[in-house]
Amino acid sequence: MVEQLAVDYRDADLAEADRAMLDYAVKLAREPWTVAEADIDRLRIAGFSDRAVLDINLVTGYYAFVNRLADGLGVPLEEFWDADEDANTKP
């Protein structure tokens, strides 16, 4: 399951709530200007409270912020990330 999540969560056997959460987080991180009330409604229908929606939003936004901050300052990756990248790109 962990490997499938790392490759593409959309192909993993997930509960509907988990899929809704990940769909929202990806949309918020990649195309935040496209997030609409319908996206929030989908989370509520999946069982998330308003507080949980806020938590998902805050965590997603925080990681996006920190990654952009690090990228913008040229902060190098830690060595273990480079090792993972090398392992994933080798045939």
N, CA, C and O atoms as a GROMACS GRO file, in nm:
protein
  364
    1MET      N    1   0.082  -0.119   0.000
    1MET     CA    2   0.000   0.000   0.000
    1MET      C    3   0.087   0.126   0.000
    1MET      O    4   0.059   0.220  -0.074
    2VAL      N    5   0.191   0.128   0.082
    2VAL     CA    6   0.277   0.246   0.090
    2VAL      C    7   0.343   0.272  -0.045
    2VAL      O    8   0.350   0.386  -0.090
    3GLU      N    9   0.391   0.167  -0.108
    3GLU     CA   10   0.454   0.183  -0.239
    3GLU      C   11   0.353   0.236  -0.341
    3GLU      O   12   0.386   0.324  -0.420
    4GLN      N   13   0.232   0.184  -0.338
    4GLN     CA   14   0.129   0.231  -0.431
    4GLN      C   15   0.096   0.377  -0.406
    4GLN      O   16   0.075   0.453  -0.501
    5LEU      N   17   0.090   0.416  -0.282
    5LEU     CA   18   0.064   0.556  -0.249
    5LEU      C   19   0.175   0.646  -0.303
    5LEU      O   20   0.149   0.755  -0.352
    6ALA      N   21   0.298   0.599  -0.292
    6ALA     CA   22   0.411   0.677  -0.341
    6ALA      C   23   0.410   0.690  -0.493
    6ALA      O   24   0.449   0.793  -0.547
    7VAL      N   25   0.366   0.585  -0.561
    7VAL     CA   26   0.363   0.587  -0.707
    7VAL      C   27   0.245   0.669  -0.756
    7VAL      O   28   0.263   0.763  -0.834
    8ASP      N   29   0.126   0.636  -0.712
    8ASP     CA   30   0.005   0.709  -0.752
    8ASP      C   31  -0.110   0.666  -0.662
    8ASP      O   32  -0.165   0.557  -0.676
    9TYR      N   33  -0.146   0.753  -0.571
    9TYR     CA   34  -0.251   0.720  -0.474
    9TYR      C   35  -0.384   0.688  -0.543
    9TYR      O   36  -0.466   0.616  -0.487
   10ARG      N   37  -0.405   0.742  -0.663
   10ARG     CA   38  -0.533   0.721  -0.731
   10ARG      C   39  -0.556   0.575  -0.768
   10ARG      O   40  -0.670   0.534  -0.790
   11ASP      N   41  -0.448   0.496  -0.774
   11ASP     CA   42  -0.462   0.354  -0.805
   11ASP      C   43  -0.465   0.266  -0.680
   11ASP      O   44  -0.481   0.145  -0.690
   12ALA      N   45  -0.450   0.327  -0.564
   12ALA     CA   46  -0.447   0.251  -0.438
   12ALA      C   47  -0.589   0.221  -0.392
   12ALA      O   48  -0.684   0.293  -0.424
   13ASP      N   49  -0.602   0.113  -0.316
   13ASP     CA   50  -0.731   0.074  -0.259
   13ASP      C   51  -0.753   0.155  -0.133
   13ASP      O   52  -0.712   0.115  -0.024
   14LEU      N   53  -0.819   0.270  -0.147
   14LEU     CA   54  -0.839   0.362  -0.036
   14LEU      C   55  -0.986   0.376  -0.002
   14LEU      O   56  -1.074   0.355  -0.086
   15ALA      N   57  -1.011   0.412   0.121
   15ALA     CA   58  -1.147   0.449   0.161
   15ALA      C   59  -1.183   0.578   0.089
   15ALA      O   60  -1.095   0.657   0.055
   16GLU      N   61  -1.312   0.599   0.066
   16GLU     CA   62  -1.358   0.719  -0.005
   16GLU      C   63  -1.312   0.847   0.065
   16GLU      O   64  -1.276   0.944  -0.001
   17ALA      N   65  -1.314   0.848   0.197
   17ALA     CA   66  -1.270   0.966   0.271
   17ALA      C   67  -1.123   0.996   0.246
   17ALA      O   68  -1.085   1.112   0.227
   18ASP      N   69  -1.039   0.893   0.245
   18ASP     CA   70  -0.897   0.913   0.219
   18ASP      C   71  -0.874   0.965   0.078
   18ASP      O   72  -0.792   1.054   0.056
   19ARG      N   73  -0.946   0.910  -0.018
   19ARG     CA   74  -0.933   0.954  -0.157
   19ARG      C   75  -0.978   1.100  -0.172
   19ARG      O   76  -0.913   1.179  -0.240
   20ALA      N   77  -1.088   1.136  -0.107
   20ALA     CA   78  -1.137   1.274  -0.114
   20ALA      C   79  -1.035   1.370  -0.053
   20ALA      O   80  -1.009   1.477  -0.108
   21MET      N   81  -0.977   1.330   0.060
   21MET     CA   82  -0.876   1.414   0.125
   21MET      C   83  -0.755   1.434   0.034
   21MET      O   84  -0.708   1.546   0.018
   22LEU      N   85  -0.706   1.326  -0.024
   22LEU     CA   86  -0.588   1.337  -0.111
   22LEU      C   87  -0.619   1.414  -0.238
   22LEU      O   88  -0.536   1.492  -0.284
   23ASP      N   89  -0.735   1.393  -0.296
   23ASP     CA   90  -0.774   1.470  -0.415
   23ASP      C   91  -0.774   1.620  -0.383
   23ASP      O   92  -0.723   1.701  -0.460
   24TYR      N   93  -0.832   1.655  -0.269
   24TYR     CA   94  -0.837   1.795  -0.227
   24TYR      C   95  -0.696   1.850  -0.205
   24TYR      O   96  -0.664   1.959  -0.251
   25ALA      N   97  -0.612   1.776  -0.134
   25ALA     CA   98  -0.477   1.822  -0.103
   25ALA      C   99  -0.397   1.843  -0.231
   25ALA      O  100  -0.325   1.943  -0.244
   26VAL      N  101  -0.408   1.751  -0.325
   26VAL     CA  102  -0.336   1.766  -0.452
   26VAL      C  103  -0.386   1.888  -0.528
   26VAL      O  104  -0.307   1.966  -0.580
   27LYS      N  105  -0.516   1.904  -0.534
   27LYS     CA  106  -0.573   2.019  -0.604
   27LYS      C  107  -0.529   2.149  -0.539
   27LYS      O  108  -0.490   2.244  -0.607
   28LEU      N  109  -0.535   2.155  -0.406
   28LEU     CA  110  -0.494   2.274  -0.334
   28LEU      C  111  -0.346   2.306  -0.355
   28LEU      O  112  -0.308   2.422  -0.368
   29ALA      N  113  -0.263   2.204  -0.358
   29ALA     CA  114  -0.120   2.225  -0.374
   29ALA      C  115  -0.081   2.262  -0.518
   29ALA      O  116   0.007   2.345  -0.539
   30ARG      N  117  -0.148   2.202  -0.614
   30ARG     CA  118  -0.109   2.222  -0.754
   30ARG      C  119  -0.186   2.332  -0.826
   30ARG      O  120  -0.130   2.402  -0.911
   31GLU      N  121  -0.313   2.346  -0.794
   31GLU     CA  122  -0.398   2.444  -0.862
   31GLU      C  123  -0.493   2.510  -0.763
   31GLU      O  124  -0.614   2.494  -0.775
   32PRO      N  125  -0.440   2.583  -0.666
   32PRO     CA  126  -0.526   2.637  -0.561
   32PRO      C  127  -0.635   2.730  -0.611
   32PRO      O  128  -0.739   2.742  -0.547
   33TRP      N  129  -0.614   2.793  -0.721
   33TRP     CA  130  -0.714   2.885  -0.776
   33TRP      C  131  -0.838   2.812  -0.829
   33TRP      O  132  -0.940   2.875  -0.856
   34THR      N  133  -0.829   2.679  -0.842
   34THR     CA  134  -0.944   2.603  -0.892
   34THR      C  135  -1.029   2.542  -0.780
   34THR      O  136  -1.134   2.484  -0.807
   35VAL      N  137  -0.985   2.554  -0.657
   35VAL     CA  138  -1.061   2.498  -0.545
   35VAL      C  139  -1.191   2.576  -0.531
   35VAL      O  140  -1.193   2.699  -0.530
   36ALA      N  141  -1.300   2.501  -0.520
   36ALA     CA  142  -1.434   2.561  -0.512
   36ALA      C  143  -1.511   2.500  -0.396
   36ALA      O  144  -1.468   2.403  -0.334
   37GLU      N  145  -1.626   2.558  -0.368
   37GLU     CA  146  -1.712   2.508  -0.260
   37GLU      C  147  -1.745   2.360  -0.278
   37GLU      O  148  -1.760   2.286  -0.180
   38ALA      N  149  -1.756   2.317  -0.403
   38ALA     CA  150  -1.786   2.176  -0.431
   38ALA      C  151  -1.676   2.084  -0.376
   38ALA      O  152  -1.705   1.972  -0.333
   39ASP      N  153  -1.552   2.131  -0.376
   39ASP     CA  154  -1.442   2.050  -0.321
   39ASP      C  155  -1.456   2.035  -0.170
   39ASP      O  156  -1.431   1.928  -0.115
   40ILE      N  157  -1.497   2.143  -0.104
   40ILE     CA  158  -1.521   2.139   0.040
   40ILE      C  159  -1.641   2.050   0.070
   40ILE      O  160  -1.640   1.972   0.164
   41ASP      N  161  -1.745   2.062  -0.011
   41ASP     CA  162  -1.864   1.979   0.006
   41ASP      C  163  -1.830   1.830  -0.006
   41ASP      O  164  -1.882   1.749   0.070
   42ARG      N  165  -1.743   1.796  -0.099
   42ARG     CA  166  -1.703   1.655  -0.115
   42ARG      C  167  -1.636   1.604   0.012
   42ARG      O  168  -1.658   1.490   0.053
   43LEU      N  169  -1.555   1.688   0.075
   43LEU     CA  170  -1.492   1.648   0.201
   43LEU      C  171  -1.596   1.629   0.310
   43LEU      O  172  -1.589   1.533   0.388
   44ARG      N  173  -1.692   1.718   0.316
   44ARG     CA  174  -1.798   1.705   0.417
   44ARG      C  175  -1.880   1.579   0.394
   44ARG      O  176  -1.911   1.507   0.489
   45ILE      N  177  -1.915   1.552   0.269
   45ILE     CA  178  -1.991   1.431   0.235
   45ILE      C  179  -1.912   1.306   0.273
   45ILE      O  180  -1.969   1.205   0.314
   46ALA      N  181  -1.779   1.314   0.260
   46ALA     CA  182  -1.693   1.201   0.296
   46ALA      C  183  -1.679   1.184   0.447
   46ALA      O  184  -1.620   1.087   0.494
   47GLY      N  185  -1.735   1.280   0.523
   47GLY     CA  186  -1.736   1.265   0.668
   47GLY      C  187  -1.646   1.359   0.745
   47GLY      O  188  -1.634   1.348   0.867
   48PHE      N  189  -1.581   1.452   0.676
   48PHE     CA  190  -1.492   1.544   0.746
   48PHE      C  191  -1.570   1.661   0.804
   48PHE      O  192  -1.656   1.720   0.738
   49SER      N  193  -1.539   1.695   0.927
   49SER     CA  194  -1.599   1.812   0.991
   49SER      C  195  -1.531   1.937   0.935
   49SER      O  196  -1.430   1.930   0.866
   50ASP      N  197  -1.589   2.051   0.966
   50ASP     CA  198  -1.527   2.176   0.923
   50ASP      C  199  -1.386   2.190   0.982
   50ASP      O  200  -1.295   2.239   0.915
   51ARG      N  201  -1.369   2.147   1.105
   51ARG     CA  202  -1.236   2.152   1.169
   51ARG      C  203  -1.138   2.062   1.095
   51ARG      O  204  -1.022   2.100   1.075
   52ALA      N  205  -1.181   1.943   1.054
   52ALA     CA  206  -1.094   1.852   0.980
   52ALA      C  207  -1.059   1.910   0.843
   52ALA      O  208  -0.945   1.896   0.798
   53VAL      N  209  -1.154   1.974   0.778
   53VAL     CA  210  -1.127   2.039   0.649
   53VAL      C  211  -1.021   2.147   0.669
   53VAL      O  212  -0.927   2.159   0.590
   54LEU      N  213  -1.036   2.225   0.774
   54LEU     CA  214  -0.936   2.328   0.804
   54LEU      C  215  -0.800   2.265   0.828
   54LEU      O  216  -0.699   2.316   0.779
   55ASP      N  217  -0.794   2.155   0.903
   55ASP     CA  218  -0.667   2.087   0.928
   55ASP      C  219  -0.602   2.039   0.798
   55ASP      O  220  -0.482   2.055   0.779
   56ILE      N  221  -0.682   1.980   0.710
   56ILE     CA  222  -0.630   1.933   0.581
   56ILE      C  223  -0.574   2.052   0.504
   56ILE      O  224  -0.466   2.044   0.446
   57ASN      N  225  -0.649   2.162   0.503
   57ASN     CA  226  -0.606   2.282   0.433
   57ASN      C  227  -0.477   2.338   0.492
   57ASN      O  228  -0.385   2.373   0.418
   58LEU      N  229  -0.470   2.346   0.624
   58LEU     CA  230  -0.351   2.401   0.690
   58LEU      C  231  -0.227   2.316   0.666
   58LEU      O  232  -0.120   2.370   0.637
   59VAL      N  233  -0.239   2.186   0.677
   59VAL     CA  234  -0.124   2.098   0.656
   59VAL      C  235  -0.077   2.106   0.510
   59VAL      O  236   0.043   2.115   0.484
   60THR      N  237  -0.171   2.104   0.417
   60THR     CA  238  -0.135   2.112   0.276
   60THR      C  239  -0.068   2.246   0.246
   60THR      O  240   0.036   2.250   0.180
   61GLY      N  241  -0.127   2.354   0.295
   61GLY     CA  242  -0.069   2.486   0.273
   61GLY      C  243   0.067   2.502   0.337
   61GLY      O  244   0.157   2.563   0.279
   62TYR      N  245   0.083   2.447   0.457
   62TYR     CA  246   0.211   2.456   0.527
   62TYR      C  247   0.322   2.387   0.447
   62TYR      O  248   0.430   2.444   0.428
   63TYR      N  249   0.296   2.265   0.401
   63TYR     CA  250   0.399   2.194   0.325
   63TYR      C  251   0.430   2.263   0.193
   63TYR      O  252   0.545   2.267   0.151
   64ALA      N  253   0.328   2.317   0.128
   64ALA     CA  254   0.352   2.391   0.004
   64ALA      C  255   0.440   2.513   0.033
   64ALA      O  256   0.534   2.542  -0.040
   65PHE      N  257   0.408   2.584   0.141
   65PHE     CA  258   0.486   2.702   0.179
   65PHE      C  259   0.631   2.667   0.209
   65PHE      O  260   0.723   2.730   0.157
   66VAL      N  261   0.652   2.566   0.291
   66VAL     CA  262   0.788   2.529   0.331
   66VAL      C  263   0.869   2.482   0.209
   66VAL      O  264   0.986   2.517   0.196
   67ASN      N  265   0.807   2.404   0.122
   67ASN     CA  266   0.879   2.358   0.003
   67ASN      C  267   0.915   2.475  -0.088
   67ASN      O  268   1.026   2.478  -0.141
   68ARG      N  269   0.824   2.569  -0.108
   68ARG     CA  270   0.855   2.685  -0.192
   68ARG      C  271   0.961   2.773  -0.128
   68ARG      O  272   1.047   2.827  -0.197
   69LEU      N  273   0.955   2.787   0.003
   69LEU     CA  274   1.055   2.864   0.074
   69LEU      C  275   1.193   2.801   0.056
   69LEU      O  276   1.290   2.870   0.025
   70ALA      N  277   1.201   2.672   0.077
   70ALA     CA  278   1.329   2.602   0.062
   70ALA      C  279   1.379   2.607  -0.083
   70ALA      O  280   1.497   2.632  -0.107
   71ASP      N  281   1.290   2.584  -0.178
   71ASP     CA  282   1.330   2.590  -0.319
   71ASP      C  283   1.376   2.731  -0.355
   71ASP      O  284   1.477   2.747  -0.424
   72GLY      N  285   1.303   2.832  -0.309
   72GLY     CA  286   1.337   2.970  -0.341
   72GLY      C  287   1.468   3.017  -0.282
   72GLY      O  288   1.531   3.109  -0.334
   73LEU      N  289   1.510   2.955  -0.174
   73LEU     CA  290   1.637   2.989  -0.111
   73LEU      C  291   1.751   2.896  -0.153
   73LEU      O  292   1.865   2.914  -0.111
   74GLY      N  293   1.718   2.798  -0.235
   74GLY     CA  294   1.820   2.705  -0.281
   74GLY      C  295   1.869   2.609  -0.175
   74GLY      O  296   1.983   2.564  -0.179
   75VAL      N  297   1.783   2.578  -0.079
   75VAL     CA  298   1.821   2.484   0.026
   75VAL      C  299   1.840   2.346  -0.035
   75VAL      O  300   1.748   2.293  -0.098
   76PRO      N  301   1.959   2.288  -0.018
   76PRO     CA  302   1.983   2.156  -0.079
   76PRO      C  303   1.904   2.046  -0.007
   76PRO      O  304   1.876   2.055   0.113
   77LEU      N  305   1.869   1.943  -0.083
   77LEU     CA  306   1.802   1.827  -0.025
   77LEU      C  307   1.898   1.752   0.066
   77LEU      O  308   2.019   1.755   0.046
   78GLU      N  309   1.843   1.686   0.165
   78GLU     CA  310   1.925   1.600   0.249
   78GLU      C  311   1.967   1.479   0.166
   78GLU      O  312   1.899   1.443   0.070
   79GLU      N  313   2.077   1.417   0.202
   79GLU     CA  314   2.134   1.308   0.122
   79GLU      C  315   2.037   1.194   0.097
   79GLU      O  316   2.038   1.138  -0.012
   80PHE      N  317   1.953   1.158   0.194
   80PHE     CA  318   1.864   1.044   0.174
   80PHE      C  319   1.763   1.071   0.062
   80PHE      O  320   1.718   0.976  -0.001
   81TRP      N  321   1.727   1.198   0.035
   81TRP     CA  322   1.636   1.228  -0.076
   81TRP      C  323   1.705   1.202  -0.209
   81TRP      O  324   1.644   1.148  -0.301
   82ASP      N  325   1.832   1.239  -0.218
   82ASP     CA  326   1.907   1.213  -0.341
   82ASP      C  327   1.918   1.063  -0.366
   82ASP      O  328   1.909   1.019  -0.480
   83ALA      N  329   1.938   0.984  -0.260
   83ALA     CA  330   1.947   0.839  -0.274
   83ALA      C  331   1.815   0.783  -0.322
   83ALA      O  332   1.814   0.694  -0.407
   84ASP      N  333   1.703   0.831  -0.269
   84ASP     CA  334   1.570   0.785  -0.314
   84ASP      C  335   1.548   0.821  -0.460
   84ASP      O  336   1.497   0.739  -0.537
   85GLU      N  337   1.585   0.941  -0.499
   85GLU     CA  338   1.566   0.985  -0.637
   85GLU      C  339   1.649   0.897  -0.732
   85GLU      O  340   1.600   0.857  -0.837
   86ASP      N  341   1.774   0.868  -0.693
   86ASP     CA  342   1.859   0.782  -0.776
   86ASP      C  343   1.798   0.643  -0.791
   86ASP      O  344   1.800   0.585  -0.899
   87ALA      N  345   1.744   0.590  -0.684
   87ALA     CA  346   1.683   0.456  -0.686
   87ALA      C  347   1.559   0.455  -0.776
   87ALA      O  348   1.534   0.355  -0.844
   88ASN      N  349   1.482   0.562  -0.777
   88ASN     CA  350   1.360   0.569  -0.857
   88ASN      C  351   1.385   0.596  -1.005
   88ASN      O  352   1.296   0.574  -1.086
   89THR      N  353   1.503   0.645  -1.041
   89THR     CA  354   1.530   0.677  -1.181
   89THR      C  355   1.612   0.570  -1.251
   89THR      O  356   1.629   0.576  -1.373
   90LYS      N  357   1.664   0.475  -1.177
   90LYS     CA  358   1.743   0.369  -1.240
   90LYS      C  359   1.648   0.264  -1.300
   90LYS      O  360   1.546   0.230  -1.241
   91PRO      N  361   1.686   0.215  -1.420
   91PRO     CA  362   1.598   0.113  -1.485
   91PRO      C  363   1.595  -0.018  -1.411
   91PRO      O  364   1.526  -0.111  -1.453
   0.00000   0.00000   0.00000
